[in-house]
Amino acid sequence: MSKRPVSATRPAFTLVELLVVIAIIGILVALLLPAVQAAREASRRTQCVNNLKQQALGLHNFHDVRNRFPSAHQIGQTWYTGYQRDPPPGGVNAATGYPVEGPFFSWTMHISPYVELNTVYDAANLNAWPWFQTMPNGKQVNGITTKIFTCPSDVRGSQVYKSGSDTAALTTYLGVSGRNQFKEAPANGQDGILYVNSSTNMSAIQDGTSNTLMIGERPPSSDLLYGWMWAGAGDSPYFGTTDIVLGVNERQGTPSAVPDFFRKGAVIDPGSLHRYHFWSLHPGGANWALADGSVRFISYNAAGPENANPALNTVITRMATRAGGESFDSPP
């Protein structure tokens, strides 16, 4: 006679076993998540490098046509303040009093035809005030967004500044004016490649194109008032600083102001204090395009310890000048 089991039902998991399984899954997720985040950041950083390479190529193509790089932007030689600046390189339109190449239009606007953004350049009227020009479709030229001028690590990349019907697209990338925006002592700036009314050519970069910074990262300010892409004035003296261009030891308002320096910033910045220095949303440093078209990731250590005197002649300061004759080791 065959025997039958008393019960054919399977035993269930005990509560302890279930908790152990949940704990193991939690540990695995905790181990995996940083790796996923790191992979995503690496991808974003690579795209940021590609953006800068395209911008540098656009600047070089502009140079090939005009035999000089574009100005950061152009204004009249006596507009607003008496602080020194060169005359607009293209001259002044006698009828309008504006620079021939347009008032306040940024270097990004002037290289747009060389980075396959002809539609933006063609839509802008360079003979008119840049804010806020309306296209036939009712949208404004200043509000046109494009991925090439926004770092993918900044989730605000597709946002625009809005005030009523007026809009302004935002950029993460600013031209390097040198040490700062002022020619006067003790600042001794406008010694980079892109600054107000500049007309720098390759022969002027005596420190070597592979050693001289041309474009750096600086996300838009938290209030979106600084970092306008196609045309920007910045703060007084309206040399474009904090909007489209920046010095690595920038001075706010006057040549005697305390210089800022390359260091960590923050998106949540109620006073927009971080608008006066280069920084990025990549951990540890930022990407920079150099005058030879190469792109390097440079750590904040290149600006020295954050508690040091920011006026020190650091590696990043030496790399910002086009003809300073400084020597330095490759930055970390």
PADREN-930522 format. One record per atom (N, C-alpha, C, CB): x, y, z; residue in three letters. Coordinates in steps of 0.001 Angstrom, whole numbers, plus 500000, padded with zeros to 6 digits. Atoms other than C-alpha are relative to their C-alpha. Glycine has a CB too. Example, Ala and Ser with C-alpha at 12.3 -4.5 7.8 and 13.67 -1.06 7.14 Angstrom:
500890498810500000Ala 512300495500507800Ala 500900501200500000Ala 499008500027501246Ala 499180498810499940Ser 513670498940507140Ser 499230501090500730Ser 500414500462498585Ser 
***
This chain:
500855498819500000Met 500000500000500000Met 500900501244500000Met 499028499999501239Met 499183498781500111Ser 501424503399498935Ser 499650500996501074Ser 499825500642498634Ser 500215498959499001Lys 501871506227501353Lys 499804501348499313Lys 501185500064500988Lys 500255498656500539Arg 500566509743500673Arg 500487501041500998Arg 498483500205499691Arg 499581498942499060Pro 502042512915502112Pro 498800500604500675Pro 500801501098499283Pro 501093499414499229Val 499979514532504758Val 499526501288499348Val 500436500265501449Val 500382498730500628Ser 500079517912502931Ser 500893500246498781Ser 500113501187501018Ser 499236499702501219Ala 501160518943499405Ala 500310501483499848Ala 499238499520498783Ala 499764498550500081Thr 501311522693500132Thr 501453500330500297Thr 499082500755500976Thr 498612499569499804Arg 504671524560499933Arg 500074500987501163Arg 500569500642498704Arg 499869499049498884Pro 505958526445502966Pro 500277501407499464Pro 501136499559500969Pro 499799498601500407Ala 505864530297502603Ala 501279500549500608Ala 498795500872500418Ala 498868499324499393Phe 508734532727503256Phe 499629500470501398Phe 500459501183499133Phe 500223499432498668Thr 509100533663506835Thr 500254501506499923Thr 500929499321501078Thr 499819498553499958Leu 509088537348507781Leu 501486500353500017Leu 499295500597501229Leu 498559499741499923Val 512802537180508594Val 500641499840498633Val 500672499057501014Val 499435500223501337Glu 513625535728505174Glu 499625501133499050Glu 499517498656499430Glu 500451498916500853Leu 511576538415503448Leu 500772501289500275Leu 498512500231500193Leu 499233498802499638Leu 513339541193505357Leu 501435499911499517Leu 499979500210501508Leu 498631500186500485Val 516720539711504458Val 500082500262498504Val 500496498583500315Val 500026499797501453Val 515812539676500740Val 499871501487499672Val 498834499207499359Val 500175498560500232Ile 514603543296500893Ile 501282500759500318Ile 498839500549500848Ile 498753499333499623Ala 517809544324502662Ala 501069499789498941Ala 500495499487501356Ala 499002500286501041Ile 519956542612500016Ile 499716500832498752Ile 500008498491499647Ile 500370499195501170Ile 518021544323497208Ile 500362501468500226Ile 498487499861499699Ile 499670498609499678Gly 518436547655498976Gly 501491500276499889Gly 499524500340501397Gly 498543499839500076Ile 522195547144499266Ile 500464500022498544Ile 500713498863500770Ile 499629500054501413Leu 522467546213495591Leu 499643501299499285Leu 499310498818499314Leu 500411498734500610Val 520511549324494556Val 500923501127500437Val 498544500333500368Val 499115498959499480Ala 522670551507496817Ala 501378499932499350Ala 500131499875501518Ala 498713500157500660Leu 525803550059495192Leu 499930500376498526Leu 500490498576500148Leu 500151499774501432Leu 524459550385491663Leu 499724501453499653Leu 498896499143499466Leu 500436498643500320Leu 522972553882491850Leu 501163500970499763Leu 499131500523501112Leu 498877499091500295Pro 526283555806492180Pro 500685499693498678Pro 501019499934501112Pro 499374500373501269Ala 527690553840489245Ala 499174500511498827Ala 500169498474499907Ala 500884499491501057Val 524650554765487123Val 500131501513499884Val 498531499612500281Val 499866498542500002Gln 524913558407488158Gln 501341500434499422Gln 499842500549501417Gln 498671499682500524Ala 528638558429487395Ala 500046499814498488Ala 501067499125500672Ala 500032500245501442Ala 528000556940483949Ala 499237501104499278Ala 499365498636499700Ala 500773498911500613Arg 525366559564483221Arg 500794501302499988Arg 498675500202500747Arg 499193498782499940Glu 527658562388484353Glu 501145499935498991Glu 500553500213501422Glu 498928500150500988Ala 530477561001482200Ala 499475500280498596Ala 500609498585500068Ala 500614499744501298Ser 528128561070479223Ser 499722501487499806Ser 498706499199499857Ser 500275498566500092Arg 527053564645479987Arg 501296500799499826Arg 499244500480501253Arg 498726499290500101Arg 530655565743480425Arg 500595499852498597Arg 500991499478501057Arg 499531500213501363Thr 531565564208477063Thr 499251500892499021Thr 499841498534499604Thr 500782499122500867Gln 528722566096475391Gln 500404501457500194Gln 498503499827500274Gln 499525498638499714Cys 529908569284477109Cys 501311500269499260Cys 500193500205501528Cys 498740499872500737Val 533378568712475634Val 499727500204498512Val 500887498752500215Val 500345499867501415Asn 531826568278472197Asn 499431501389499697Asn 498989498917499594Asn 500541498649500183Asn 529883571534472620Asn 501126501028499890Asn 499060500366501167Asn 498891499051499999Leu 533077573414473430Leu 500872499852498757Leu 500846499816501250Leu 499227500208501218Lys 534916571834470499Lys 499324500667498807Lys 500187498505499736Lys 500726499372501100Gln 532195573012468126Gln 500088501524500080Gln 498534499556500008Gln 499885498550499839Gln 532300576521469586Gln 501397500483499614Gln 499681500405501448Gln 498626499628500347Ala 536089576645469291Ala 500213499941498500Ala 501001499086500709Ala 499899500105501454Leu 535827575458465691Leu 499290501169499326Leu 499410498666499513Leu 500706498841500532Gly 533255578186465036Gly 500822501276500109Gly 498684500179500718Gly 499125498832499827Leu 535643580793466436Leu 501158499970499006Leu 500545500056501439Leu 498910500119500966His 538447579469464245His 499509500287498579His 500625498599500071His 500546499729501325Asn 536217579560461160Asn 499736501487499809Asn 498713499206499783Asn 500172498545500052Phe 535284583158461970Phe 501346500668499744Phe 499370500531501318Phe 498656499437500156His 538997583924462265His 500509499805498575His 500973499355501001His 499552500273501361Asp 539681582305458878Asp 499397501002499011Asp 499629498567499596Asp 500688499073500901Val 537142584642457253Val 500391501448500272Val 498491499840500132Val 499769498592499621Arg 537853587875459192Arg 501443500306500403Arg 499089500370501141Arg 498612499842499539Asn 541498587322460137Asn 500078500522501430Asn 500754500944499073Asn 500022499673498576Arg 540565587872463777Arg 498851499242500643Arg 499858501540500232Arg 501124500566499267Phe 538331586440466464Phe 498935501080500204Phe 500465499415501365Phe 501026498986499734Pro 534989588144467157Pro 500229500675501348Pro 498602499370499962Pro 500000499348498685Ser 534653590640469982Ser 499049499245500914Ser 499588501507499891Ser 500982500548499060Ala 532938589466473149Ala 498647500619499697Ala 500417500268501483Ala 501074499226500611His 530494592160472117His 500578501379499684His 498730500097500947His 499498498685500383Gln 530782595703470774Gln 499061501102500481Gln 500179500083498479Gln 500738498801499622Ile 529703599082472153Ile 500829501214499590Ile 499687500018501539Ile 499267498786500320Gly 530653602692471501Gly 501152500224500960Gly 499074501193500019Gly 498790499845499195Gln 534038603749472792Gln 499788500912501204Gln 501121500543499144Gln 500262499096498873Thr 532505606361475102Thr 498641499749500642Thr 500083501444499538Thr 501315500276499427Trp 529201604720476009Trp 500096499746501505Trp 499359498794499302Trp 500291500307498594Tyr 528064604726479665Tyr 501071500454500999Tyr 499805498533500144Tyr 498953499653499035Thr 531440605145481431Thr 501269500379499255Thr 500271498823500975Thr 498720499638500592Gly 534954606396480830Gly 501031498901500076Gly 500533501211500660Gly 499028501090499920Tyr 536573603020481457Tyr 500494499641498601Tyr 499379498760500690Tyr 499337500182501281Gln 539007602169478695Gln 499486498772499256Gln 501492499889500203Gln 500265501095500905Arg 538118600007475734Arg 500443500419498603Arg 498498499601500023Arg 499616499702501374Asp 539287599765472123Asp 498786500484499214Asp 500623498759499326Asp 501137499665500855Pro 537139601258469363Pro 499425498738499361Pro 500419501010498912Pro 500567501171500672Pro 534729598810467675Pro 500812499661498753Pro 498521500250499626Pro 499081500341501099Pro 536899596908465169Pro 499414500196498612Pro 500438498581500136Pro 500620499797501307Gly 534382597247462357Gly 499596501427499744Gly 498809499128499864Gly 500394498608500145Gly 533868600953462901Gly 498600500253500533Gly 500079500413498551Gly 501303499576499498Val 530682602869463746Val 499115500434498834Val 500154501149501026Val 500980499611501012Asn 527576603283461610Asn 499623501460500231Asn 498734499077500048Asn 500240498566499830Ala 527264607047461053Ala 498526500318500163Ala 500555500766498820Ala 501435499727499950Ala 523495606830460673Ala 499395499649501354Ala 499286499231498907Ala 500596500462498748Thr 522743604917463873Thr 500860500293501215Thr 499738498529499924Thr 499082499844498874Gly 525819605537466018Gly 500375498685500641Gly 499397500895501030Gly 499700501333499478Tyr 525978601784466624Tyr 501258499450499327Tyr 498801499039499778Tyr 498927500713500699Pro 529011599608465906Pro 499457499332498748Pro 500655498952500924Pro 500438500582501270Val 528825598354462329Val 499616498541500159Val 501094500134498950Val 500285501419499802Glu 528849594755463561Glu 498906499763501035Glu 501258499276500417Glu 501143500128499111Gly 525968595474465916Gly 500312500282501454Gly 499436498644499882Gly 499782499698498585Pro 525601596725469506Pro 499603498835500910Pro 499217501245500389Pro 500254500982498942Phe 525837594177472327Phe 499811498562499503Phe 498788500410500766Phe 500127501382500477Phe 525468591143470031Phe 501249499219500379Phe 499775499955498461Phe 498898500751499394Ser 527613588411471559Ser 500813499239498959Ser 499462499031501039Ser 499155500843500851Trp 530410586331470120Trp 499255498741499558Trp 501290499615500742Trp 500777501179500402Thr 527963583414470089Thr 499129500310498787Thr 499123499508501167Thr 500775499599501177Met 525751585328467646Met 500896500055498766Met 499326501370500232Met 499136499806501162His 528708586118465402His 500596498697499469His 501112500952500350His 499502501280500523Ile 529894582499465193Ile 498850499065499613Ile 500900499317501042Ile 501137500888500284Ser 526364581098464744Ser 499980499493498553Ser 498700500724500295Ser 499991500562501359Pro 526733580830460926Pro 501055498911499821Pro 500238501103498986Pro 498913500964500128Tyr 529869578741461497Tyr 499778498745500843Tyr 501306500648500390Tyr 500358501200499226Val 528153576226463808Val 498602499530499593Val 500055500289501539Val 501252500466500604Glu 525172575535461527Glu 498768500599500673Glu 499926498486500065Glu 501144499289499432Leu 522909578112463170Leu 499718501264499177Leu 500262500362501494Leu 500228498877500899Asn 522442580344460138Asn 498641500642500207Asn 500133499550498572Asn 501352499457499831Thr 518740580718460886Thr 499950501050501104Thr 499013498875500311Thr 499953499013498912Val 519545582568464117Val 500631501288499499Val 500791499450501218Val 499270498824500493Tyr 522042584902462463Tyr 499170500764498974Tyr 501346499580499381Tyr 500803499350501038Asp 519745585582459513Asp 498777500697500576Asp 499565498984498962Asp 501194499403499390Ala 516840586380461834Ala 500317501289500746Ala 499350499010500950Ala 499618498827499211Ala 518793589022463769Ala 500297501195499095Ala 501225499681500874Ala 499676498746500687Asn 519002592635462613Asn 501147500653500751Asn 498753500960499918Asn 498820499500499306Leu 522550593666463527Leu 500106501519499963Leu 501238499395499399Leu 499999498533500074Asn 521801597288462639Asn 499043500637501002Asn 499634500449498599Asn 501004499506499058Ala 519190597577465390Ala 500369499606501422Ala 498605499460499643Ala 499815500361498592Trp 519057597435469176Trp 499665498526500177Trp 499112500887500934Trp 500171501458499993Pro 519362593753470089Pro 498814499477500805Pro 501225499380500525Pro 501117500485499164Trp 516583593529472699Trp 498727500759499629Trp 500318500175501529Trp 500201501433500196Phe 514012592249471896Phe 499378499883498620Phe 499082499339501140Phe 500424500026501392Gln 513708591615468165Gln 499016498855499755Gln 501218499868499074Gln 501063500979500250Thr 510570589810467007Thr 500046499513498557Thr 498619500608500311Thr 500005500621501318Met 510507587409464059Met 498579499970499444Met 500587498573500066Met 501344500059500598Pro 507569587047461616Pro 499067499001500673Pro 500112499655498546Pro 500849500996499332Asn 506344584004463565Asn 499568500437501402Asn 500734498672500088Asn 500395499481498690Gly 505912586186466666Gly 500970499699501114Gly 498684499461500367Gly 499005500324498981Lys 508840584669468562Lys 501167500970499909Lys 500493498546499845Lys 498893499061499951Gln 511884586653469599Gln 501330499307499720Gln 500042500690501354Gln 498685500544500328Val 515401586110468267Val 500760499648501277Val 500808501005499153Val 499263500225498749Asn 516836586409471784Asn 499549498751500738Asn 499849501192500908Asn 500534501142499271Gly 514649583551472971Gly 500271498660499352Gly 498549500163500166Gly 499722501263500685Ile 515918580918470500Ile 501020499195500808Ile 500522500256498554Ile 499100500866499235Thr 517473578057472472Thr 500729499038499073Thr 499220499217501073Thr 499233500974500778Thr 520148575712471172Thr 500897499211500942Thr 500844500701498892Thr 499275500877499089Lys 521923572757472765Lys 501507500245499992Lys 499723498565499647Lys 498547499860500108Ile 525416573632471550Ile 500556500992501015Ile 500379500436498596Ile 499519498988499052Phe 525627576586473966Phe 499506499763501423Phe 499571501374499546Phe 500444500319498644Thr 524196574826477030Thr 500580498657500432Thr 498452499974500081Thr 499437501245499477Cys 525903572193479166Cys 498875499048500389Cys 500920500278501215Cys 501070500949499656Pro 523759569027479488Pro 499902499697501488Pro 500209498715499256Pro 500076500219498553Ser 524608568849483200Ser 499106501034500684Ser 501399500039500611Ser 500879498970499443Asp 522490571979483729Asp 498573499710499556Asp 500445501432499551Asp 501379500371500332Val 518843570918483899Val 499187501212499543Val 499323499345501208Val 500709498797500421Arg 517869574551483200Arg 500327500379498563Arg 500335501153500924Arg 499504499667501326Gly 519392574389479724Gly 498935500432499014Gly 500713498847499448Gly 501070499649500942Ser 516062574634477928Ser 499167501183500480Ser 499096498802499772Ser 500762498872499481Gln 514782577470480119Gln 500424501302499331Gln 500172500106501513Gln 499683498666500503Val 514648581092478996Val 499567501020501042Val 499307500273498625Val 500436498882499164Tyr 514475584355480882Tyr 498733500571499385Tyr 501115501100500128Tyr 501258499444500488Lys 510970585781480619Lys 499601501206500834Lys 498889498940500027Lys 500559498810499358Ser 509624589226481408Ser 498887500502499100Ser 501096501114500242Ser 501124499706500881Gly 506163589684479993Gly 500136499182498729Gly 499924501511499674Gly 499844500699501276Ser 506482588823476313Ser 501457499907499565Ser 499192500698498925Ser 498588499999500366Asp 510268589353476268Asp 500691498743500513Asp 500698501249500547Asp 499299501228499645Thr 512536586317476311Thr 501480500116499657Thr 499377498794499282Thr 498566500072500288Ala 516259585583476392Ala 500482498587500292Ala 500803501047500839Ala 499433501329499815Ala 517871582184475859Ala 501266500092500849Ala 500305499338498635Ala 498896500023499039Leu 520601581150478293Leu 501156499153499494Leu 499522499471501349Leu 498819500766500355Thr 524144579914477831Thr 500807499630501238Thr 500864500784499024Thr 499118500463498928Thr 526510577949480061Thr 501443500388499737Thr 499892498490500164Thr 498615499788500427Tyr 529627579048478173Tyr 500284501481499783Tyr 500291499214498714Tyr 499606498600500114Leu 531345582437478494Leu 501413500096499436Leu 499915500708501371Leu 498662499750500497Gly 534309583800476605Gly 500913500450501125Gly 499972501039498892Gly 499016499611498987Val 537507584391478594Val 500621501333499581Val 501106498893500177Val 499492498663500327Ser 538399588093478658Ser 501438500215500458Ser 499114501052500622Ser 498681499878499397Gly 541711587439480404Gly 499864499961501500Gly 500703501292499552Gly 500104499963498549Arg 542212588295484048Arg 498692500663500446Arg 501199500743500596Arg 501241499311499642Asn 539279590735484191Asn 499642500980498885Asn 500141500741501370Asn 500560499156501049Gln 537318593350482240Gln 500626501398499902Gln 498537500139500222Gln 499498498624499954Phe 539290596517483157Phe 501449500096499534Phe 499878500555501413Phe 498628499736500420Lys 542380597859481385Lys 500793500747501068Lys 500004500793498709Lys 499344499123499043Glu 543126600286484197Glu 500701499213501115Glu 498986500960500599Glu 499341500556498815Ala 545566599540487035Ala 499087500205501211Ala 501402500669500235Ala 499103501157499904Pro 545566597672489317Pro 499463498746499318Pro 500270499695501442Pro 500623501178500603Ala 543294595376487319Ala 500820499461498827Ala 498588500336499533Ala 499168500374501147Asn 545327595374484075Asn 499417498834499216Asn 501398499648500465Asn 500692501084500684Gly 542763593226482320Gly 499852500220498499Gly 498651499812500605Gly 500206500048501461Gln 541335592817478805Gln 501243499436499325Gln 499673501418499432Gln 498752500578500492Asp 544418590668478267Asp 499818498566499515Asp 501055500042501087Asp 500290501325500535Gly 542679587540476961Gly 499690500064498510Gly 498833499369500750Gly 500330500076501426Ile 541129586678473605Ile 498678500679499680Ile 499949498554499553Ile 501324499448500266Leu 537463587721473860Leu 499641501018501080Leu 498937498874499936Leu 500415498969499054Tyr 536547591028475518Tyr 499324501115499217Tyr 501215500545500825Tyr 500742498931500662Val 534643594228474754Val 500834500619498878Val 499588501081501019Val 499380499389501188Asn 535505595522471258Asn 501343499382499618Asn 500191501472500233Asn 498720500637500314Ser 538368593032470968Ser 500089499653498521Ser 500195498738500847Ser 499742500417501384Ser 539946592152467621Ser 501248499127499972Ser 500169501237499058Ser 498817500841499826Thr 542435589499468688Thr 500186499054498820Thr 499898499202501299Thr 499694501002501025Asn 544150587441466008Asn 501040499018500539Asn 500512500678498693Asn 499114501071499546Met 546341584373466206Met 501390500515500369Met 500118498936498927Met 498646499518499747Ser 549587586314466060Ser 500122500717501337Ser 500433500924498889Ser 499979499307498715Ala 548593588182469229Ala 500090499036501179Ala 498765500863500142Ala 499981500993498915Ile 548466584932471228Ile 501430499490500140Ile 498996498809499718Ile 498572500286499916Gln 552157584942472064Gln 500336498927501020Gln 500747501249500332Gln 499753501053499006Asp 551819582545474992Asp 499774498609499425Asp 499104500201501215Asp 500253501294500634Gly 550836579783472554Gly 498537499635500070Gly 500835498913500652Gly 501438500311500051Thr 547389578683471460Thr 499630498805500872Thr 499577499728498566Thr 500296501167499165Ser 547672575401473389Ser 500095500316501487Ser 500946498864499660Ser 499858499603498597Asn 548308577343476614Asn 499030501110500399Asn 501421500451500265Asn 500818498819499752Thr 545669580064476342Thr 498514499662499977Thr 500305501078498969Thr 501432500284499877Leu 542060579792477508Leu 499188500916499095Leu 499540500157501458Leu 500847499225500891Met 539300580938475162Met 498529500003500441Met 500113499458498592Met 501398500119499541Ile 535949579672476538Ile 499989499169501278Ile 499078499343498894Ile 500145500758498764Gly 534958578474480008Gly 498536499814500367Gly 500737500692501134Gly 501368500263499541Glu 531891577240481878Glu 499623500930501154Glu 499853498529500436Glu 500594499247498914Arg 529706579439484050Arg 498484499969499806Arg 500548501472500047Arg 501443500124500184Pro 526052578411484407Pro 499278501322500216Pro 499445498955500943Pro 500772498773499786Pro 523364581119484243Pro 499711500222501482Pro 498686499946499213Pro 500300499679498599Ser 522585582923487490Ser 498652499414500390Ser 500007501533500229Ser 501222500649499521Ser 519792581542489652Ser 498744500767499618Ser 500055499839501501Ser 501161499197500402Asp 517488584440488710Asp 499884500131498484Asp 500082501383500625Asp 499992500015501470Leu 518305583927484983Leu 500218501384499382Leu 498696499428499491Leu 499729498653500516Leu 519292587601484629Leu 501387500104499376Leu 499861501027501116Leu 498638499976500523Tyr 522893586746483731Tyr 500294498683499289Tyr 501027500250501137Tyr 499737501171500822Gly 524022584393481002Gly 499140499975498761Gly 499781498748500794Gly 500828499914501208Trp 521974585655478066Trp 500867499674498786Trp 499351501421499855Trp 499199500626501039Met 523114583884474932Met 500363500915498831Met 499278498825499482Met 499783499345501293Trp 522718586094471876Trp 500417501468500110Trp 498751499906499180Trp 499594498610499771Ala 523206589588473291Ala 499989500234501503Ala 499050501021499253Ala 499923499791498562Gly 524334590653476740Gly 500819501219500350Gly 500581498789500672Gly 499294498812499530Ala 525420593772478581Ala 500779499732501273Ala 499025501131500229Ala 499393500196498701Gly 526236592477482039Gly 499792501218500885Gly 501479499701499853Gly 500083498852499094Asp 526679594890484934Asp 500862501150499483Asp 500440499600501428Asp 499165498855500324Ser 528202598368484691Ser 501473499632500176Ser 499630501214500884Ser 500118499050501118Pro 530390599279482781Pro 499435499420498708Pro 501332500574499711Pro 500695500599501142Tyr 528403596994480449Tyr 500950499506498924Tyr 499045500994499401Tyr 499026500602500898Phe 531404595254478933Phe 499661498536499699Phe 501398500100500604Phe 500424501372500261Gly 529417591998478710Gly 500330499027501106Gly 500612499524498749Gly 499570500880498911Thr 530907590610481906Thr 498803499465500776Thr 500949500743500947Thr 501022500808499313Thr 528729587972483643Thr 498882499568499072Thr 499414500775501162Thr 501022500433500959Asp 526493587685480567Asp 500597499098498928Asp 499331501214499347Asp 499452500725501141Ile 528667586547477666Ile 501507499805500096Ile 499667500726498727Ile 498550500061499857Val 532243586928478885Val 500356500189501468Val 500699501072499115Val 499607499931498593Leu 534205586740482146Leu 501509499869500096Leu 499297498895500837Leu 498591500180499706Gly 537709587111483515Gly 500189498943501067Gly 500629501315500438Gly 499773501057499011Val 539285584355485592Val 500232500578501393Val 501195499138499590Val 499922499279498727Asn 539947586932488335Asn 499178501280499857Asn 501497500321500398Asn 500861498874500346Glu 536970589135487592Glu 499805500971501153Glu 498663499497499538Glu 500217498932499026Arg 536414592446489365Arg 498649500652499731Arg 501144501055499940Arg 501366499498500128Gln 532931593777490013Gln 499959501524500101Gln 499103499378501074Gln 500300498581499962Gly 532203597374489055Gly 501145500953499802Gly 499395500299501243Gly 498860499081500080Thr 535634598983489406Thr 501308499218499909Thr 500025500946501223Thr 498707500693500106Pro 539292598139488671Pro 500619499649501342Pro 500964500846499229Pro 499417500249498682Ser 540083598235492399Ser 499219498993500831Ser 500102501286500756Ser 500803500977499261Ala 537423595698493416Ala 500803498729500265Ala 498713499662499225Ala 499326501259499667Val 538555592460495074Val 499705498975498907Val 499542499466501400Val 500236500955501086Pro 539039589853492325Pro 499396498693500498Pro 501298499713499271Pro 500543501335499735Asp 537013586659492279Asp 500905498979499330Asp 498523499867499486Asp 499125501005500577Phe 538483583343491144Phe 499234498711499745Phe 501194499738500916Phe 500575501283500410Phe 537725579896489672Phe 499802499118501226Phe 500908499291498958Phe 500332500777498801Arg 535947577932492395Arg 498605499412499845Arg 500086500880501283Arg 501321500619500037Lys 532828575928493177Lys 498907501060500073Lys 499845498996501150Lys 501158499129499939Gly 529474577577492638Gly 498768499207500398Gly 499778500698498659Gly 501247500662499630Ala 525831576733493286Ala 498856500585499193Ala 499725500140501513Ala 501179499542500743Val 522600576910491304Val 499092500815500907Val 499227498804499406Val 500800499247499024Ile 520733578013494423Ile 500890501086500571Ile 499432499069501142Ile 499091498895499698Asp 522356581414494785Asp 499190501292500032Asp 501160500089498947Asp 500957498882499952Pro 519851584062495966Pro 500588501354499616Pro 499426500101501372Pro 499401498717500331Gly 522285586958495596Gly 500752500008498682Gly 500919500410501085Gly 499264500151501274Ser 523710585697492267Ser 501479500337500167Ser 499383500903498911Ser 498601499696499718Leu 527162585965493859Leu 500951499201499116Leu 500305499728501457Leu 499122500863500785His 528550583134491734His 500067500407498530His 499538498567500106His 499950499574501403Arg 528003585039488499Arg 501354500580499629Arg 498914501024499722Arg 498734499332500279Tyr 531433586663488845Tyr 501206499061499954Tyr 500238501050501028Tyr 498861500915500153His 533546583517488593His 499581498790499187His 500548499558501379His 500250501221500757Phe 533851580494486348Phe 499770498840500968Phe 501183499692499041Phe 500246501235499267Trp 532424577239487701Trp 499104499122499144Trp 499354500279501400Trp 500833500888500808Ser 530504574243486422Ser 499176499078500893Ser 500867499172499039Ser 500809500992499300Leu 527998571590487378Leu 500622498604499925Leu 498592499974499420Leu 499241501244499946His 530596568860486846His 500761499954501329His 500981499881498780His 499277500067498725Pro 532184567590490062Pro 501487500256499833Pro 499790498647500649Pro 498559499850499909Gly 535668568870490834Gly 500642501042499120Gly 500603498749499709Gly 499378499033500899Gly 536213571432488086Gly 499091500336498842Gly 501321499471499482Gly 500784499574501153Ala 535106572569484637Ala 500757499729498711Ala 499648501487500107Ala 499404500128501323Asn 535731572130480927Asn 500342501381499452Asn 499049499254499039Asn 499548498758500615Trp 537642574830479051Trp 500447499729498575Trp 501144500639500817Trp 499471500065501365Ala 538281575396475340Ala 501197500931499904Ala 498907500382498943Ala 498790499212500167Leu 541755576627474449Leu 500078500545498568Leu 501250499151500332Leu 499923499290501274Ala 542840578778471540Ala 500378499089498836Ala 500996501125500103Ala 499676500931501084Asp 544122575767469563Asp 498835499097499643Asp 501191499155500381Asp 501187500802500275Gly 540630574244469612Gly 499862498781500885Gly 500009499570498587Gly 500091501135499084Ser 541402571596472233Ser 499137500359501204Ser 501403499558500458Ser 500818499813498802Val 539279571124475355Val 500621499213501147Val 498524499552499754Val 499443500651498816Arg 540584570328478832Arg 499035500132501176Arg 501376500605500360Arg 500677499896498698Phe 538927569517482117Phe 501053500451501008Phe 499327498620500436Phe 499050499440499036Ile 540675571653484747Ile 499344500039501372Ile 500468501424499570Ile 500564500056498650Ser 540155571133488470Ser 500102501363500673Ser 500719498931500848Ser 499965498747499251Tyr 539485573931490929Tyr 501358500228500669Tyr 498898500010501049Tyr 498680499853499390Asn 542944573251492362Asn 500910500917499187Asn 500652498638500158Asn 499178499139500849Ala 544378575179489405Ala 499881501469500389Ala 499609499822498544Ala 500165498631499517Ala 543071578339491053Ala 500535500164501415Ala 498534500403499953Ala 499466499939498650Gly 544745577502494353Gly 498947499623501027Gly 500540501387500290Gly 500949500320498940Pro 543146576634497690Pro 498914501074500117Pro 500734499845501335Pro 501102499056499969Glu 539750578243498126Glu 500098501003501144Glu 498710499258500097Glu 499841499041498904Asn 540853579925501333Asn 501232500880499799Asn 500099499264501340Asn 498803499204500281Ala 543912581492499660Ala 499603501347499407Ala 500950499246499038Ala 500223498703500622Asn 544246585031498359Asn 499690499792498524Asn 501231500928500182Asn 500364500289501390Pro 542378584901495041Pro 500777500831498986Pro 498530500230499803Pro 499223499177500925Ala 544671587547493552Ala 501342499363499648Ala 500228501376500598Ala 498738500657500294Leu 547587585098493500Leu 500094499647498523Leu 500162498747500857Leu 499776500305501408Asn 549106584440490082Asn 500011498485499821Asn 501333500631499492Asn 500152501448500053Thr 547782580893489796Thr 500090499508498558Thr 498664499574500631Thr 499927500609501331Val 547911578468486868Val 498871500504499109Val 499944498469500105Val 501142499588500821Ile 544428579412485678Ile 500121501464499589Ile 498684499775500760Ile 499775498595500344Thr 545381583112485787Thr 500996500117498862Thr 500498500784501219Thr 498977499945501041Arg 548460582518483658Arg 499471499493498668Arg 501217499189500413Arg 500563500538501236Met 546468580506481137Met 499001500954499361Met 499333498670500270Met 501023499090500518Ala 543950583337480719Ala 500578501121499152Ala 499217500589501138Ala 499395498888500738Thr 546416585874479310Thr 500550499508498662Thr 501125500662500834Thr 499552500399501339Arg 547304585838475623Arg 501488500260499773Arg 499195500736498948Arg 498607499625500243Ala 550751587409475908Ala 500682500438501295Ala 500078501125498955Ala 499411499632498716Gly 551741587469479557Gly 501407499495500199Gly 499153499498501097Gly 498663500548499887Gly 554897585438479053Gly 500213499156501240Gly 500985501098499983Gly 499858500783498775Glu 554146583353482152Glu 500344498552499673Glu 498714500065500836Glu 499738501438500103Ser 555391579809482660Ser 499183499282501068Ser 501528499686500158Ser 500783500765499022Phe 553379577106484398Phe 500035498526499626Phe 498528500514500070Phe 500152501438500247Asp 553030573365484771Asp 498574499732499544Asp 500341499163501277Asp 501339500344500463Ser 550063571663483148Ser 499065499900501186Ser 500009498680499205Ser 500917499998498868Pro 547004572141485368Pro 499471498618500295Pro 498852500941499745Pro 500561501305499631Pro 545526569227487284Pro 498596499844499440Pro 499982499828501529Pro 
***
